[in-house]
Amino acid sequence: MTATAFEYGPTPSAAGQSGGDYLLARPDAATRVGSPIDPRDRRRLDLHAALTAAGIPPRPEDREAIEHLSALSAGINSTIQRWLQHTL
């Protein structure tokens, strides 16, 4: 006997819908596990986003440069991002 992909999931009648599709319940914000992002990681993500928005998608070989730039202070990083925004 083989099991289908939805054999162990909620049934449509249990989810309050008559079709085969059903919406998942909204996650409870009170039960979320908080995971703060390190400031250096935040700067790295922001730099990736700024580069991409400026039409300069980071390449794998750019990783070392981005890591070094992310290690700089928040003020320097915001200046770099401001420069990138003015290229638009």
ZIGI-V160942 format. One line per field, one symbol per residue. ss: DSSP state (2 for helix, 1 for strand, 0 for the rest). phi: phi as a letter, one per 20 degrees, with the letter a starting at -180 (. if undefined). burial: b if it has 16 or more other ideal C-beta (glycine too) atoms within 10 Angstrom, else e. A space follows every 50 residues. Layout:
ss=???
phi=???
burial=???
//
This chain:
ss=00000000000000000000000000002220000000222222222222 22200000022222222222000222222222222000
phi=.deefdfdefegffenceeeebeffffeffefefcfefgffffffffgff fffencffegfegfffffffffffffffffffffffff
burial=eeeeeeeeeeeeeeeeeeeeebeeeeeeeeeeeeeeeeeeeebbebbbeb beeeeeeeeeeeeeebeeebeeeeeebeebbeebeeee
//
